[in-house]
Every structure is written in C-alpha cells, then in structure tokens.
Amino acid sequence: MKLTRRSAIGALAALTLAGQARAAVPQQITIVVPYPPGGLSDNLARVTGKVLAQNMGIPVIVENKPGANGVLGLQQIAHAKADGATIGMVPASVMTVNPALYKTMKVDTVKDLEMLTLAITLPNVLVVHPSLPVHTMQELLAYLRNAGGKVSYGSMGTGSSAHLNGELLSRIARLDITHVPYKGSAPAMQDLMAGNIQMAFENLPVALPFIQSGKLRAIGVTSTEPSPQAPDIPPIGRSIPGFEDNIWFGFIAPAGLPRDVAAKLSAQLVKTIQSDEVSKPMRERGAAITTSTPEEMRKVVVRERDKWAELVAERKISVE
C-alpha cells in the first residue's frame, strides 16, 4: 500500500493526539494530606481517592505528611513533579493563613501551586459555657463589653481558624477578650465545659453533640448562611456586618501542570466530589459541597490570603 504524504501527516497527527491523551492520565495518583490520619482533611482525601480510582481506573493512594501546621506537606506538593501524579488535599488555613504566620515559608500559595477545585465548606460555631447569661449574639456583645477583658476564649492553637475567628470578632466589634491557645480541639472543649474558659470557636460537627446535650450553648456560626446541619443557629455576620469565615477544603497540584492534565484532573475531581459516595458522608459531617473551577478557587485563595494577612499583621499574631 502506497503511503501518501497527506496520509502520513494524518497518521502522525493521530499518534500525537493519542500520545497526548495518554499523557493526560497518570499511571497512579498520590494525594498528599499535610496533616496526620484521622482528621477531616484525611477523611475527605481517602473517600475521594477511593471513588476517583474507580472513575479513572488507576490506583490512588493517600500520603499523610504532617508537620509545621501543614507547611511540610504543602512544600512536598509544590516541589513534586508537575505531571498529575501528585496532588494535594488542603484546608483553607494552609493556603491563606500560613503565608502570613510563617515568614520563612518557602511556598507561594498562588505562584507555586495549581488550583484544581474547591471541595467542601463548613463553618465554625461560637459556643459559650451555659452559665453565661447570654443566648444571642447581641446579648453576648453586651456581656463582653461590660466584662472589661475578663472573658477568655479557647482555640485549638495559635493561628488556627478558631483563634483568627476570635481576633476577627474582637477587631470588628472592638472587644477586649483574652485568647487561650490549646494543643488541639479536645482540651479546649474540655476546659470550656469545665468552666475554665467562657467561650470558644469550634468546627460545627465537633461542637454539635455538646450543644445538643446542653453542655454548651451555641451563639452563631461563622458562615454567611445557616448550616443545614443546624439551621436554627444564626450566622454571626447578621449581628456583626463583615464577620465571615467559610472554612473550605480543596485540591491543588504543583505549578506548571500541563493544561490538558490540569483540566482532566479538575473535571474528574469535581465529578467524584459531587458523587453520592463522597457528598453523602461529607454532608453527614455538616459540610456543603462547593466544587469550583480552578480560576474560582484561585480568586478565593487570593482574596482570603490578603484578608488574613491584614488581620495577622494588625493583631501581631506570630507562631515563630
């Protein structure tokens, strides 16, 4: 059979396209989680990875890389080969708060990383000890103003979302409240229920059992809308305009990822996260499914990074 020049070019083009299609599918994907096993980040990565492997027909493994409040894991993601074989599952704080807290951080969360999609959001909830004579945000504000700085709030650590929620409340409402950092959520909740501190911000799924049992009283959620998990708890922002913190989790990759690979991974992740196998257990934990385009996620990261950098600088918050 005689091969004409035109048919040869066509055959070469077909081979090139086939090669590009194959290149857009890594042989295996590793999802790096910058925290230890057991938390929400790890749980989301594992349930997503399981369904993603089924959808793409390739192995997907989860690798936990804890340390330095997520910085070590983020560095591993940013420095990985940009071929789609390594992606990351990160909470908002790693992308938007850490750059302001860690001056020596060697990753620019916008320039050194490729956004793939947001995944879920969930609020913190402001809870108080039931002995406090307050039931609404307005009553709490009046109580705090009369307390003269004698009220303390706990968080799971300096620079945590709970800590920054308290600093944001203090700044916007011009309050004098004392921050007490703990090494994790559990000891903060224990001290609050014991009456050693008076209030705290906590992830809604963690605090809800204590609220329902009467051991804590809920005042408001940090999200812009009430949570479907607790629709009777109003947003704090309704009483304090400008107060907002929608805590999100999302997927990222190293910068320089080929556009076709990034597009394919983004589409596959969105499809996976929206599936019943992933969305149902996440909703049961109080999260809303909030998938996005890469550009939408990038805009969120830039906006919130600037917001928290301003607060951290103004309140002189440091972990180093």
ABEGO torsion letter per residue (X at the ends): XBBBAAAAAAAAAAAAAAAAAAAABBABBBBBBABBBGBAAAAAAAAAAAAAAAAAGBBBBBBBBBEGGGAAAAAAAAABBBAGABBBBBBAAAAAAAAAABAABABBAAAABBBABBABBBBBBBBBBAABBBABAAAAAAAAAAAGGABBBBBAEBGBAAAAAAAAAAAAAGBBBBBBBBBEAAAAAAAAAAGABABBBBBAAAAAAAAAAGABBBABBABABBBAABAABBBAAAABBGBBBBBBBBBBBBBGBBAAAAAAAAAAAAAAAABAAAAAAAAAAGBBBBBBBAAAAAAAAAAAAAAAAAAAAAAGBBAX
